[in-house]
Structures are given as structure tokens and as C-alpha cells.
Amino acid sequence: MALAACGNNPPVPEWQMNAKGSADRAAEAWLSGDSRVEAAEFARARAEVSRTARPDLLARVELLRCAARAAALDFEPCTAFDALASDAAPAEQAYARYLKGAAQAADAPLLPEAHRGLVGATAAPDAALAGIADPMSRLVAAGVLFKRGLATPGTITLAVDTASARGWRRPLLAWLQVQLQRAQAAGAADEVARIQRRIDVVQGKAAL
């Protein structure tokens, strides 16, 4: 009976497993600061998805790449997704608007659950942000809040702590730079020195 039950479940297509694995590794490499590995793994993910001749799936892969960049406060236009946007599913189109900081109330039900409560927020909901379990999703949400001008000191601290705990060098440096600029603007010399020491450690400049 067990064998019969297993036989009723079609195997996951090879391209799908390969694409997911490469996309996950590409995101991890980008966040860790390894652009070479990220480019190679992303090219593999694109190649695997291209085997399906489905531009909607390719648009999803491109959007994931843009989300990883938003987590590190890189808000360059998502041109590769934009070129495929007309074939993207409504959920992907809504998520693209969310990453741009332009999501509307009607987009909220289409977004991943972790992000729905942040649409339309007029103040940074740090408690809701802290409640996002997935570290990358939390950083993406923090990045969107920052883009919308809603990031509080608590938002920034949470993003720094999240990136630090994962060893994600790229977003960690980006968020530490935000902390540093705010401390400098406030004239908090001790805080500036503390943050600069952290930046030096990440960049390998710390004194031995």
C-alpha cells in the first residue's frame, strides 16, 4: 500500500529542483558578498527555468534576485523583471510594486504573508518586522521600509542584528553605514566610533 501511495505522487521535475537550488545559492552568495558565485548560480537558475519556455517563471526568478538586493539597500531598477512583467503573475507584479515601495492596499492579499501587514503603514511597525521569522524576508521588509522613509532606529538595529547573525556581509555593511550616518548627524562621537569598529571588522581592517 505504501508503494502504491508513493506511485501516485509524480516526482518533482529536475529543472525545478535545480533552479531552486541555484536560486537559493545565488541569494546566499549575494548576501555574503560573493558576486562571482552569485552570477554563476543565477545564470544556472535562469538556464533551468528557461527549459520550460515560461516567461512567468523566469520573471519570478528575476524578482527574487531583486529582493535580495533590496535586503542590502540596493534599489537599482529591476530592469530584467520589468522586461518580463507583462507575463508575470499578479502576485509577482504586486511584489515588484512592494519592492519599489509603491504597493497599494489591493496588493496586500497577493504578497507573501510576512509582508502583508507592512503595506500602507505610515510608521515603521518594528514589532511586526521582528515577528518575521525568515531572515531574508525580514531584511527585505526592512529595506522596503527604509526606501519609504519609515525606518526607525529600531528598524535599523534589527536589520543589523539579522545580517550579523547570518554572516551576511553585504547587507550588514549597508545597514551599518546607515547607522553610522545617523550617529554622525546626531554628533554621537562614541556611537560613531563603535559602529566604525564594527565596519572595520567586517572589512578586515580591525587592528590585531
C-alpha positions in Angstrom: 0.0 0.0 0.0 2.9 2.4 0.8 4.5 1.7 -2.5 1.2 2.3 -4.3 0.7 5.6 -2.5 4.2 6.7 -3.4 3.5 5.8 -7.0 0.6 8.3 -7.1 2.9 11.2 -6.4 4.7 12.4 -9.6 8.4 13.2 -9.0 9.4 16.9 -8.8 10.9 17.9 -12.2 14.6 18.0 -12.3 14.7 21.6 -13.6 12.6 22.7 -10.7 14.9 21.2 -8.1 18.0 22.6 -9.9 16.5 26.0 -10.3 15.6 26.3 -6.7 19.0 25.1 -5.5 20.8 27.6 -7.7 18.5 30.5 -6.8 19.0 29.8 -3.1 22.8 29.6 -3.5 22.8 32.8 -5.6 20.9 34.7 -2.9 23.2 33.4 -0.2 26.3 34.3 -2.3 25.0 37.8 -2.9 24.2 38.5 0.7 27.6 37.1 1.7 29.3 39.4 -0.7 30.4 36.9 -3.3 29.3 38.4 -6.6 31.2 35.9 -8.7 29.4 32.9 -7.3 26.1 34.8 -7.3 26.4 35.5 -11.0 27.2 31.9 -11.8 24.4 30.4 -9.7 21.9 32.8 -11.0 22.8 32.0 -14.6 22.2 28.3 -13.8 18.8 29.1 -12.3 17.8 31.1 -15.3 19.0 28.3 -17.6 17.0 25.7 -15.8 13.8 27.8 -15.8 14.3 28.7 -19.5 13.9 25.0 -20.2 10.2 25.5 -19.5 9.7 28.3 -22.1 7.6 30.1 -19.4 8.4 33.8 -19.0 6.2 34.0 -15.9 8.6 31.6 -14.1 11.6 33.5 -15.4 10.1 36.7 -14.1 9.8 35.1 -10.6 13.5 34.2 -10.6 14.4 37.8 -11.6 12.2 39.2 -8.9 13.9 37.0 -6.3 17.2 38.5 -7.4 15.8 42.0 -6.9 14.5 41.1 -3.5 18.0 40.0 -2.4 19.3 43.4 -3.5 16.6 45.3 -1.6 17.7 43.4 1.5 21.1 45.1 1.1 19.6 48.5 0.3 20.4 48.2 -3.4 17.5 49.8 -5.1 18.7 49.8 -8.7 15.8 49.4 -11.1 14.7 45.8 -11.6 15.0 46.0 -15.3 15.3 42.3 -16.0 11.9 41.7 -14.2 10.4 44.8 -15.9 11.1 43.3 -19.3 9.1 40.2 -18.3 6.4 41.9 -16.2 3.6 41.6 -18.7 3.9 37.8 -18.4 4.3 37.8 -14.6 1.6 36.5 -12.4 -0.4 39.1 -10.4 1.4 38.0 -7.2 4.8 38.7 -8.7 3.6 42.1 -10.1 2.3 43.0 -6.6 5.6 42.0 -5.1 7.5 44.1 -7.6 5.5 47.1 -6.6 6.1 46.3 -3.0 9.9 46.3 -3.5 9.6 49.7 -5.2 7.8 51.0 -2.1 4.7 51.5 -4.2 2.4 48.7 -3.1 -1.3 49.6 -2.6 -3.9 48.1 -0.3 -5.2 45.8 -3.1 -1.7 44.3 -3.4 -1.6 43.1 0.2 -3.5 39.8 -0.2 -1.2 38.9 -3.1 2.0 39.3 -1.1 3.8 36.7 1.0 2.1 36.7 4.4 5.1 38.1 6.2 4.8 41.4 4.2 1.1 42.0 4.1 0.9 43.9 7.3 3.5 46.4 6.1 1.6 47.7 3.1 0.1 51.1 3.8 1.9 51.5 7.1 2.6 55.2 7.9 5.1 54.4 10.7 7.6 51.6 10.9 5.9 48.6 12.6 9.0 47.3 14.3 7.1 44.7 16.3 5.7 43.3 13.0 9.1 43.3 11.5 10.6 41.4 14.4 7.9 38.9 14.0 9.0 37.9 10.5 10.8 34.6 11.1 12.7 34.3 7.8 15.9 36.4 8.0 15.9 37.4 4.3 12.2 38.3 4.3 12.9 40.4 7.4 15.7 42.2 5.7 13.7 42.8 2.5 10.8 44.2 4.6 13.3 46.5 6.5 14.7 47.6 3.1 11.2 48.5 1.8 10.5 50.5 5.0 13.8 52.3 4.5 13.0 53.1 0.9 9.7 54.5 2.0 11.4 56.7 4.7 9.8 54.8 7.5 12.9 53.1 9.1 13.3 53.9 12.7 16.5 53.3 14.8 14.8 50.1 15.9 14.3 49.0 12.3 18.0 49.7 11.5 19.2 47.8 14.6 17.0 44.8 13.8 18.4 44.7 10.3 22.0 45.0 11.5 21.4 42.2 14.0 19.7 40.0 11.5 22.5 40.4 8.9 25.2 39.9 11.6 23.6 36.7 12.9 23.6 35.2 9.4 27.1 36.5 8.5 25.6 38.3 5.5 28.4 40.8 4.8 26.7 42.9 2.1 23.5 43.9 3.9 25.4 44.2 7.2 27.8 46.8 5.8 24.9 48.6 4.1 22.9 48.9 7.3 25.9 49.7 9.4 26.6 52.6 7.1 23.1 53.8 7.7 23.7 53.6 11.5 27.0 55.4 11.1 25.5 58.3 9.1 22.7 58.8 11.6 25.2 58.8 14.5 27.4 61.3 12.7 24.4 63.5 12.1 23.5 63.4 15.8 27.0 64.2 16.8 27.3 61.0 18.9 31.1 60.5 18.8 31.2 57.4 20.9 28.5 55.7 18.8 30.3 56.7 15.6 33.5 55.1 16.9 31.6 51.9 18.0 29.9 51.5 14.6 33.1 52.2 12.7 34.9 49.5 14.7 32.2 47.0 13.5 32.6 48.2 9.9 36.4 47.7 10.2 35.9 44.2 11.4 33.6 43.3 8.5 36.0 44.8 6.0 39.0 43.1 7.6 40.6 46.4 8.8 40.4 45.7 12.5 43.7 46.1 14.4 45.2 42.9 15.5 
